[in-house]
Amino acid sequence: MKRIIVAVLILLSMNLIAGELSYDGYYQGKNLYVMNPFSNQSNTVFCINSVLVNGSAIKDAINSSSFEIDFGAMDLKPGDKVTVKISFKDGCTPKVINPEVLKPTASFAMVSIKADNNNLKWVTRGEQGSLTFLVEEFRWNNWRKIAEIKGLGTPDKASYEVPVNSHSGTNRYRVSQTDYTHKTKYSKVAQYQTPLNAPEVTFVMAEKGTKIKFSSQTVYQVWDSTGKFIKEGTDALVDVSDLEKGVYHLYYDDKTADFTKK
């Protein structure tokens, strides 16, 4: 008899808490809206058993066909981490209408951004969740990615730094974030001017045309005459012995040139 009672209690427990929806994100100043149908067992009992926000239960709203999870009433600030767990009965499933409101947005405000010969540094505030910063430099008449760094996601001041390989003349850098709406937010452009008396970067074909020798270490790319990318890197000596004979386009420093592999 005891075994039967225990089995019935286990079955009732499984029916009472049959599933859980979980959402993790960041408070963006907007609330979640939840559809709460009746359970299949009754037209008087709603599907949801409980709602936990960061481990604390909300009680008043869940006994209705739809309700709002009011984060503002929980002393949350924009950018605070949020975990929502919704447990529900067997035979029904509640639905969160707008889970995207917990996703981080490109909300940073740039306090400062500056570059020197070796580094790009910037300070933000107002980040509402962690997003990746894309770091770009303007070289060879194009913006090109040079680094990615994960944002701290804090509304307070946050500092970042990445190494750069400056070229002769005026160097320009920017950072950006793209959020789930595919909106991209850019920083202002940071500039660094190399000294006017800095020696110009040049190159020659060395070792019987099997290597490219730069006058100093530089960022470079090699493309063939059809526009196919071959190789890139940062070096003072580039091995091109494996290239087929023909004309190639060389991008280096902030310059372009052609060379012939014989």
C-alpha positions in Angstrom: 0.0 0.0 0.0 2.8 2.4 0.9 4.4 1.7 -2.5 1.2 2.6 -4.3 0.9 5.9 -2.3 4.5 6.8 -3.1 4.0 6.0 -6.8 0.9 8.3 -6.8 2.8 11.1 -5.1 5.6 10.9 -7.6 3.1 10.9 -10.5 1.4 14.0 -9.0 4.7 15.7 -8.6 5.7 15.0 -12.2 2.4 16.5 -13.4 2.7 19.5 -11.1 6.2 20.5 -12.4 6.5 19.1 -15.9 8.9 21.6 -17.5 10.9 24.7 -17.2 11.6 27.7 -19.5 14.8 29.5 -18.8 16.0 32.9 -20.1 19.3 34.6 -19.4 20.2 38.1 -20.4 20.5 41.7 -19.3 17.8 44.2 -18.2 17.4 46.7 -21.0 14.7 48.8 -19.4 11.9 46.6 -20.9 9.7 44.0 -19.4 8.8 40.4 -20.4 5.3 39.5 -21.5 4.1 36.0 -20.8 1.1 34.0 -22.2 -0.2 31.6 -19.5 -2.8 29.1 -20.9 -4.9 26.8 -18.8 -3.5 23.3 -18.1 -5.0 20.5 -20.1 -6.3 18.9 -16.9 -8.5 21.9 -16.0 -10.0 25.1 -17.4 -9.6 26.7 -14.0 -6.0 26.0 -13.2 -3.3 28.0 -15.1 -0.3 26.3 -16.7 2.5 28.1 -14.8 3.5 26.9 -11.4 6.1 29.6 -10.5 8.3 32.3 -12.0 11.8 33.0 -10.5 13.7 36.2 -11.4 17.3 35.9 -10.2 16.2 33.3 -7.7 13.3 35.3 -6.2 9.7 34.3 -6.9 7.0 36.6 -8.3 3.6 35.6 -7.1 0.7 38.0 -7.8 0.8 38.0 -11.6 1.0 34.3 -12.5 -2.6 33.5 -11.8 -3.9 35.1 -15.1 -4.0 34.2 -18.8 -1.2 36.8 -19.5 1.0 38.9 -17.3 4.0 41.1 -17.3 7.3 40.5 -15.5 8.0 43.9 -14.2 11.8 44.1 -13.8 11.6 47.8 -12.8 9.8 46.8 -9.6 12.7 44.6 -8.6 15.3 47.3 -8.2 17.1 46.2 -11.4 19.2 48.7 -13.3 19.8 48.7 -17.1 22.7 46.4 -17.8 22.1 44.2 -14.7 22.2 40.4 -15.4 18.8 38.7 -15.4 17.9 35.0 -15.2 14.2 34.1 -15.5 13.0 30.5 -14.8 9.3 29.6 -15.5 8.1 26.2 -14.3 4.9 24.8 -15.7 2.6 21.8 -15.5 2.3 18.8 -17.8 0.2 19.0 -20.9 0.7 22.8 -21.5 3.4 25.2 -22.4 3.5 29.0 -21.6 5.0 31.4 -24.1 7.2 34.4 -23.6 6.2 36.9 -26.2 9.3 39.1 -26.3 12.4 37.2 -25.0 14.7 39.4 -27.2 14.3 42.3 -24.7 16.9 40.6 -22.5 19.5 40.5 -25.3 22.3 43.1 -25.0 22.1 46.2 -27.3 24.9 48.4 -28.8 24.4 51.0 -26.1 27.9 52.1 -25.2 28.9 55.8 -24.9 32.5 56.5 -25.8 34.3 58.5 -23.0 37.6 58.6 -24.9 39.5 56.8 -27.7 43.1 57.4 -28.6 45.9 55.7 -30.5 49.7 55.8 -30.4 52.4 53.9 -32.3 51.7 50.6 -30.5 48.2 50.6 -28.9 44.6 51.7 -29.3 42.9 52.5 -26.0 39.3 53.4 -25.3 37.0 54.0 -22.4 33.2 53.4 -22.5 30.3 53.8 -20.2 26.6 52.7 -20.4 27.1 49.2 -21.8 23.9 47.2 -21.2 25.2 43.7 -21.5 28.3 42.1 -23.0 28.9 42.5 -26.8 32.0 42.0 -28.8 33.9 45.1 -29.9 35.2 45.0 -33.5 38.4 46.9 -33.9 39.2 48.3 -37.4 42.0 50.3 -39.0 41.8 52.2 -42.2 44.6 50.9 -44.5 44.9 50.5 -48.3 41.7 52.6 -48.7 39.6 50.2 -46.7 38.4 49.6 -43.2 39.8 46.2 -42.1 39.4 44.2 -39.0 42.5 43.9 -36.8 41.0 42.6 -33.5 37.9 41.6 -31.6 37.5 42.0 -27.8 34.6 41.0 -25.6 32.9 44.0 -23.9 32.6 44.0 -20.1 28.9 44.9 -20.4 28.9 47.2 -17.4 27.1 50.5 -17.2 30.0 51.9 -15.3 33.3 53.0 -17.0 35.2 50.2 -18.8 38.7 50.4 -20.2 40.1 48.5 -23.2 43.4 48.3 -25.0 44.6 46.4 -28.1 48.0 46.4 -29.8 48.2 48.0 -33.3 50.8 48.0 -36.1 51.0 51.6 -37.2 52.0 52.6 -40.8 53.7 55.7 -42.0 51.5 58.8 -42.2 48.1 59.2 -40.6 46.7 56.1 -38.9 42.9 55.9 -38.3 41.1 53.4 -36.0 37.6 52.8 -34.8 35.6 50.3 -32.8 32.0 49.1 -33.1 29.4 46.8 -31.7 26.6 45.0 -33.6 23.6 43.8 -31.6 20.8 41.3 -32.3 18.9 43.9 -34.3 21.8 44.0 -36.7 22.3 47.6 -35.7 26.0 48.6 -35.7 27.2 51.5 -33.5 30.6 53.0 -34.3 32.9 55.1 -32.2 34.5 58.2 -33.4 37.7 57.7 -35.3 41.0 57.9 -33.4 44.0 59.2 -35.3 47.8 58.8 -34.8 50.3 60.6 -37.0 53.8 59.0 -37.3 56.7 61.4 -37.1 57.4 63.2 -40.3 61.1 62.2 -40.2 60.3 58.5 -39.9 62.0 56.5 -42.7 59.7 55.3 -45.5 59.1 51.6 -45.8 60.4 50.2 -49.1 60.9 46.7 -50.5 63.2 44.8 -52.9 63.1 41.3 -54.3 65.8 39.3 -52.6 67.5 35.9 -52.9 66.9 35.5 -56.6 63.3 36.7 -56.5 62.2 34.1 -53.9 61.7 36.6 -51.0 60.3 40.1 -50.5 62.6 42.2 -48.2 61.1 45.2 -46.5 63.2 48.0 -45.1 61.4 47.4 -41.8 58.8 45.2 -40.4 55.3 45.9 -41.8 51.9 44.6 -42.3 51.5 43.1 -45.8 49.2 41.2 -48.1 49.8 39.4 -51.4 47.1 39.0 -54.1 47.4 37.5 -57.6 46.5 39.3 -60.8 43.0 37.8 -60.8 42.2 39.3 -57.3 42.7 36.0 -55.4 44.1 36.5 -51.9 47.4 34.6 -51.4 48.9 35.5 -48.0 49.2 38.1 -45.3 51.2 38.8 -42.2 53.5 41.2 -40.3 57.2 40.7 -41.1 60.3 42.2 -42.7 61.0 39.2 -44.9 58.3 37.3 -46.9 58.9 34.0 -48.6 57.3 33.9 -52.1 59.3 30.9 -53.4 56.1 28.8 -53.6 54.3 31.3 -55.9 53.8 30.5 -59.6 55.3 32.7 -62.2 53.4 35.9 -62.9 52.5 39.4 -61.7 51.3 39.9 -58.1 49.8 42.8 -56.2 51.6 43.7 -52.9 50.0 45.7 -50.2 52.4 46.9 -47.4 52.7 49.8 -44.9 50.0 52.1 -46.4 51.2 51.5 -50.0 50.5 49.3 -53.0 52.8 48.0 -55.6 53.2 45.1 -58.1 56.0 42.6 -58.3 56.8 39.8 -60.8 57.6 36.3 -59.7 60.0 34.9 -62.4 
